[in-house]
Structure formats: C-alpha cells, structure tokens
Amino acid sequence: MKKFVFALMFCFFCVLNARAEVSFEAGVSIQKEAENAALAKEEALKEAYREAFLNVAGRLTTKENVEKLNELKDEELIHFIKETDVIAEKSTKTGYMADLNIKINGDILKAYMTENNMIEVVAAPADILIVPVFADTKYQGNVLFEDGNVWRDVLLSKGHIKAGRLNMEVIARNNSNAAFLTADNVLNMSEQTFEQIKFMNHASNIFVAHAVLAGLNSVVLTVKQYGRPDYRTVISDANGDPLDKAVEEMVNYIYNVMQQESVDQSAYKSKINAVFTYQKLKDWLDLQKKFRAVPQVKGIETAAMENAKVRFSVDFSGTVEMLEAALKQEGILLDFENGYYIVRMNKTNDGFEY
C-alpha cells in the first residue's frame, strides 16, 4: 500500500494534545442490613466493589462483556480493587451505610480484558482518528464498517496520512469499535461513546468525515469534531474522482483546526484550586459532569476528599473571568476566598445551593 503524505506550509509545526483517558474510579452509595454491623459492612463492601468494578469496565467494553465480568466471584473481583476512599459512613447494630469512592487497578483490568478478548486496541497511537461514513444519493442510509463504504476504501488506499507532524489513522474495523459505533450514531456521538472510542484506539482526537456522493463528479463533505460546529463543503472534479480531492480537503481542514487549537491553548491555559462541600457523593459526581460540559475546562483533578468536602484543581483555557461566565451558564458559582475558589451551585438552576 503506497504512502500518502501531504506536504503543508507549516510542516514543522507540532500539535500534541493530551492522551485521552478513561477514569478508573467510581462513586458508590451503599446500604446493607444483616445479623450484625460487621457482617452488614462486609456484604455492603462486596456489593460496592462489584458495582464500581462493573461501572468502570462498562467504559471500556460492551454490555455483553460486562455481563461476563459480573460472573467473577467476589474473591476474584477483589484483585481489581486498588483503593477505597470512605467519604462518609454510618453503622447501626444491624446495618451499614456509606458513600465510597472506589479506584480500580486499570492495568490489571485492561490486561485481564485483553487476555479474554474483551477489548481491542490499536498497536500504534494516532494524533487524529478518522471515522469515515459514506452515503450515495442513489441509495438510502449511511455505511461505516459495512461493505460498500468506498470512502473508507479511498482513505485506506492512501496508506499513512500525515500533515506536518500530525499522524492520521482510519478507525479499524474490529469488534470493539463496531460494538459502540454504527453508521447512524457516529454522526451524533454521545460523550460516553466518544471517550470509549478515544480510549480503545489510543487517539488524542476524533474527526468524523461524512462523504455523500452526489452524482458522478460531486461529493458533499462534512467533517465533525465532538463539541465543534460541523464543517461542510461541496467538492467537484469533472476529470477525476472527487473522493480523492475530498481526502485532501479533509486533511487541510483538520490540520488548520488543530493548529488553531494549539495556539489557543498555549496562549490561554491556567489552573485554579477549588473547594466544594457536598451533602451526598452524588452531588460531587454531578458537579464534575457540569464542569466537563464547559468547553474551556480541559481537566479536573481531585486532590483530597474528607468530611464531605473535596479539594480539586481545574485546568482551563482562557481567563478566569471567561471560565466564571461559562460555569455560571451551568449553574456553578465561584467565590475566591483565602487562596481557593469556593464552588457553589446556583439554586435557580438546580433547586439547591451549598
């Protein structure tokens, strides 16, 4: 297969984004009654470990494989547990209840799943993972991994696609990818599916390239990146194959997007330290979802959790004022006190306030 390298003006411009990561921890709330408090706690922890284990595994593999993992015995499952943080707990004579944050050993889990053919990952990571979807106006429906995706065939025929120092790879047709992606849901990918595909393919970024053949010499090309408006253009080639020209158009667009993102992130990248007091662990989990829904937020890292209070840091792009305005749209308020940002929920958005 021949190599296909696009030589662009800024060929020495390096664009490197952080590797996609799937969280290997889960928050669990448990309550158990038994003959005595000790037995109640023992049984409750078994259930909590299983719930957290299956929750994390579900981020990496299919529902069918999660059902197989659920067949593991308690004494086998315990080997996957790395750490348990007790957020709050209470015991009675015959009962036990707690909010826990349970960390799973990701290396052991991935090794076990790989050995048992529950997960497939590509050998070499790519800066850009291309997901090609094709449609022909003569026929109905889109195709992705199915036969008839000539757009995917054209991309694969180019071999290794490179723009400057950006490496681009076409998504592999394997059971893991096919279990999460179809020709229809890939065009409106959920955040969970997006993160799963990034992890399984070791990709830093994903672009869906939708090519619609409109007649013999024209292609409608739409390039989609999660969280970014679609890019659409019409490509015509009276003397050749418009899909060939579509490849070049797609690569140029992706390169320019990544170049601009790198400039934006390097110019405005900051970190704040924050504190959030919660009533239930679920409040903290919900808050994290709201933070991650804000485009400026690039990462959240938990520093400590104790006495219903969590200290964490937030990596973001832009200014603090821009971050505050964006978070306010999600119902999150920031107040700066004694070197930390105190995080509160706006009761007008969620019906409660801390």
N, C-alpha and C positions, 0 to 999 in steps of 0.2 A: 504494500500500500504506500503510495507516494506521500511525501511530506508536503505540507501546505503551510507556509509561513508568510504572514502579512508583514511587510516592512512599512512601518508608520514613522512619521516625522520624529516623534519622541520615543525612539526605540530604546533609549536607556532609562526611561522613566520607570521607576519601580513602584508598583502598587501592591501593598501587602496588608491584608485585613486579618484580624484575629481569627483563629481557628474556631469553627462552630463547636459548641459544647452542649451536651445534654446534662441536665442536673441529675446527680445520683443520690439525692436526698428527698425525703417526703415527710410532710407533716401529717400526723395521725392523732385523732382523738379516740380514746377507748374507755369503756366502762364495763366491768365484769362483776358478777356475783358468784360466790362459791361457798364451800363449807366454812372457810375461814379467810382472813385477809391475805395470808401468804399464798394460798392456792389461787385466790382470785387474781392476785398480781401475776403469778406465773402464767395462768391461762390468758390473761389480758395481753401480756407481752408477746406470747406466741402469736396471737391474732394480729397484734400491731406489726410485728416483724413481717408477717406474711402479707399484710395489706401494703406496707411500704415497699417490700420486695416486688410485688406484682405491679404496683404503681410505676416504679422505675423501669421494670422490664418492658412494660407496655409502651414506653417511649422509644424502645429500640427494635421491637419486633412485632409480629402480627398477633391478633387476638387468639388464633389457634395455638400459637406457640406459648402464649401466656397461660392458656388452659393446661398445656403440658407441664409448664413450670409449676403450676399450682398443685401438681401431683407429688411434688417433692415432700418428703417427710420433714417434720419440724427440726429434727436433729441434723438433717442435711441442709436445710434452709439457713440455719444459724451461721453457717460458714460464710455466707454472703454479707452478713451484718458487720459493718465497720465501726460504727459509733452510734450511741443513743444519747441525745440531749433531752433531759426532762425539763420541760417548760413549766409545767405545773402538775401537781399530783395530790390525791387525797385518798385516804384509806378509812374504811369502817371495819367493824368486826367481821363482816362477811363480804365486803366489797372493795373494789379498787377502781379509781378513775384517774386519767392523766391525759395531758397534751404533750406529745413527744415529737421531736424532730429526729428522724432516723436516717443515717447515712449508709448507703450500700457500697460495698467494695466494687467499684466499676471495673477494675482489671480482672478480678475473678469472675464477675458476671459475664463480661464480654468473652473471656476465654471459654467459659462453660457453654455459652450460646454458640460460639463459633465451632467448637468441637462437636456439638449436637446439631449442626446445620440449621440453627435458628436465626442466624444473622449472616449477611453477606456484605463485605466491604471491599472497595476497590483497593488495589495494592498501592497505587500512587495518588497522593492528594492533588487536587486541582484548585487553582485560584477561582476559576469560573466553571460551574457545572451547567451545561446547556441541556435543556429539556425540549426536544423538538416535537411539535404537534403539527399534523398536516391535515388539510382538507381540500377536496376537489369540488368545485361548484357543480360538477356533473352528478355527484353522489351526495348522499346525506351523511352527516356525522363526521367526527374527527377520529384520527388514529394516532396512537403513540407508540406502544410496543407491538401492536398488531402488524401483520403483513400488509403491505400497501403504503407504508409511510416512506414515500420516495424522498421526502425532505430529510428524513433521518439518514437515509442511504447516501444522499449527496454529502451531508456533513461528515459521515464516516469515511467516505471515499477521499476526503481531503487529508486524512491522517491526523497528525498532531497539529492543532491550530494554536498559533502563538501570535500575540500582539505586544510588541515591546517585550517586557518580561512577564506578561500575563499568560498563564497557561490555561487553555480552554479544553474541556473534555465533554464529550457527549455522554449522557447518562447511560449506564449499562442496562441491558435488558436481562434482569435476573429476577428471581422470585421475591426477594426482599423489596426491591423497588416497585415491582408490579403489584405487590400486596397493598401498597399505600397510594399509588398513583394510577389514575385512569386518564384517558384522553379528555374526559369531561371535567373531573375535579381538579386537574392540574391547572386549568385556566382560572380557577378561583380557589387557590390553595389555602387551607387553614393554617394558622400559626403552628399548631401542633405537627401537622404533616410537613410543613416547611422545615421545622427543626429536625424532625426524624430523617428526612431526606438529606439534609446537610450533614448530619452525623454519620449516617450509613455510607455516604460517598466521600467523606473527608473533604467536603467542599467548603470554601470560605464564602462563596456567593452562588446564588442560583438565578439563572435567567431562563424564562420560558420563551421559546421562539415559535410563534404560531404562523405558519405559512399556508395561505389559501391560494390555490391555483385557479385563477380567473381567466379562462380561455387558454390558448396555446402559448401566449407570449407575455402574460402578465401574472404577477404574484402580489397579493396583499400580505405584507409582513407586519406582524405585531410582536414587539418584544416587551415582556413583562418581567419586572423585578418586584419581589414582595415589598409592599409599602411604598412603591413609587408609581406615578401615573404611567399608563401604557404609552409606548412609542409606536406609532403606526405610519407606514409609508407604502406607496404603490411602486412596484418595480416592473419595468417593461424591457424586453430585449427581443427585438424583431428578428435578429440574426442568430441568436443562440438560446441558451437555457436560462430563463430568468431566475431559477433557483440558484444557479452559480453566482449571479450578481447579488442575490439575497444574502448569501453567505458573507460576502464582503461588506454589505451594508450593515448586517448584524454585528460583525466583529468591530467595525468602526464605531458603531453606536455604543457597544459595551465598553470599549476602550475609553471613549470620551467620558462616559458616566463614571467609570472607576477612577479616572484621572481627576475629575472634579471632586468626587467624594474624598479622595486622599488629600487634596488641597484644603477642602473644607474642614476635615477632621484635624489636620495638622495645625491649621490656623486657630481653631477654637476647640480646645479639648481641656476639660477641667474635671475636678473631683471635689465633692463635698462630703463631710461626715454628718450623719443624721441619727436621730433617736426617735423611736416610735414606741408608745406604750399601748398595749392591746388588752382586751378582755378575754378573747379566745384566740387560739393559734390561727384559726381560720381568718381572723382579721388581718394578721400579718401576711398570710398567703394571698389574700385578696389585694392587699396593698401592693405586693410585688407585681401582680398582674397589671395593676393600673400604671405603675412606673414603667413597665416594659411596653405598654401600649403607646408611650410617648416616644416619637422618633428621635428626639435629642438624647434620650437615655441610651447609653452604649453598654452599660453593665451595672450590676448590683452585687455587692459582696458583703456577706454577713460577718461582722467582727465578733459579736458576743450576744448571747441571749440569757437573761436571768430576771427573775422577779417580774414576769410579764412585761419586760422591756427588752427591745432589740436595738443594738447599735450596729449601724451598717454604713457603707460608703457607696456613693453613686458616681459613676463615670459618665460624663455627658459632653456633648459638643455645644458650642455657642457660649453665651454669657449666662450668669446666674439669673439675671432678670428674664432672659428668654426661657430658661428652664422653669422658673416660677410661674410664668404666664401659661406655659404648656401644661404644667401639672394642675394648675387651677381649673383648666378645662376638664380634667379628670376628677375634680372634686378633692384635690390634695392641696393643703396649705402648708407653707414653710415659714417658720419664725426663727430668726437667728438669736440664740442665747448661749452665752459662755463658751463660744467656740464651736458650738454644734447647731445644726438646723433641727428644730423640733418639728416633727411631722404630725399634722392633724388632718382629719377627714372633715370635709365641709358637710354639715348636716343637711344643707339644701340639696345636695347631690345624692346622699346615701341614707338620709333619715337618722344619722347619728353623728356624734362628734366626740373626739377624745381631747 
